[in-house]
Amino acid sequence: MIPFASPERGYQKHKKEILVAVERTLDSGKYILGPEVERFEEEFARYCDVSYAVGVANGTDAIELGLRALGVGQNDAVFSASHTAVASIAAIERAGATPIFVDIDPESRCISPESLEEAVKITKLTSLVPRCIIAVHIYGQPCDMDRIKTIAGENNLFLLEDCAQSHGALYKGRRVGSMGDIGAFSFYPTKNLGCFGDGGGIVTKDNIMFDKLIQLRQYGWDHKRDSQLSGVNSRLDEIQAAILRIKLAYLEQDNQQRRALATRYMDQLSGLPCKLPKAQPNTEHVYHLFVIETDKRDQLGDFLKDREVLASIHYPLPVHMQTFYQNKYKSAVSLQQTEKLTKNILSLPMFPELEIQQVDMICESIRAWYQR
Ligand SMILES: *Cc1c(COP(=O)(O)O)cnc(C)c1O
């Protein structure tokens, strides 16, 4: 069986190093907010080319606390693609703000600048205050940041990057997370940089944001443990941080491997009547997911399963069509491209330990399906 993702293979690959780090951490007697978290934060900030990183409990909290640090809350409109993990939208609600769904560009599958502009214009006519854009770098592909930054600047909006699927991706040579006001990351096990439990991180270049985030993640405390604001408990623990420090050292190599596998998929699938992902110019895609588009994707998924290949769908429903959300928010703009894409997407197995021969075998199966 070829799994869709395989965090345990990532563990097996670095087992010795990881177990040494876990043992060192357990022996240290420091389990929460100690030296491992501090070092990981320094190393991750350097990697992302920003001044500060703050470890938190998961990626959803990273977005919520990022928004709260920016002062986004009640009565504020936050613009996001609906084609994303529900977490992006749940975090907006948790911050007390209102999500405004925006359509995607069918090539990059990221937020469409035109649709964004239209949504901002329409929202200005309502009682909500346009405050922030969430740029989700979906599947490992950076958004069109120049245009999004221009729209943010012209409309006085904050920009938060949801980098949960794009650790290490580049846009015009710049790391994702370093271009907006805040970058939010998840370290869920299957992400490009993942630990063996829940974990998240927030990056920023702004020291005021950093101070606020440090307080927000722990009861609003200042260094004298006096609560200065309404905080939460959202901490990255020492064991996960120790593991992440090891995984971070291999992230470039792992992303390189993902790109090599993506290239192989594209070579082997070329000429078939399915649409392949296309890295946008001036970006370095990190292929968190390798997503093809084809009608009858459910049948293709079943066919692959019979041949012991597990594909998946990200996501079966865009957020605005999910039960809780569909009646709650009226979308300001057409989400036609989002709804069209949702019906045709299929995520093929993609993880750094996947073998080239396995990719070939998967592609042969897909070829056989089209020729059956
Ligand atoms: C995984 C993910 C999140 C949420 O991360 P959790 O750690 O599961 O809370 C947010 N946004 C996107 C785009 C994701 O893929």
The ligand as a MOL file (V3000), in Angstrom:
LIG
                    3D

  0  0  0     0  0            999 V3000
M  V30 BEGIN CTAB
M  V30 COUNTS 15 15 0 0 0
M  V30 BEGIN ATOM
M  V30 1 C -3.0220 22.4870 8.6060 0
M  V30 2 C -3.5200 23.8330 8.2860 0
M  V30 3 C -3.9170 24.7570 9.2720 0
M  V30 4 C -4.1310 24.4020 10.7080 0
M  V30 5 O -3.1590 23.8060 11.3870 0
M  V30 6 P -3.4500 22.9490 12.7170 0
M  V30 7 O -2.0760 22.7740 13.2700 0
M  V30 8 O -4.0990 21.6830 12.3060 0
M  V30 9 O -4.3110 23.7800 13.6100 0
M  V30 10 C -4.2480 26.0460 8.8780 0
M  V30 11 N -4.2320 26.4080 7.5860 0
M  V30 12 C -3.9020 25.5470 6.6060 0
M  V30 13 C -3.8930 26.0320 5.1840 0
M  V30 14 C -3.5480 24.2320 6.9200 0
M  V30 15 O -3.2310 23.3830 5.9310 0
M  V30 END ATOM
M  V30 BEGIN BOND
M  V30 1 1 1 2
M  V30 2 1 2 3
M  V30 3 2 2 14
M  V30 4 1 3 4
M  V30 5 2 3 10
M  V30 6 1 4 5
M  V30 7 1 5 6
M  V30 8 2 6 7
M  V30 9 1 6 8
M  V30 10 1 6 9
M  V30 11 1 10 11
M  V30 12 2 11 12
M  V30 13 1 12 13
M  V30 14 1 12 14
M  V30 15 1 14 15
M  V30 END BOND
M  V30 END CTAB
M  END
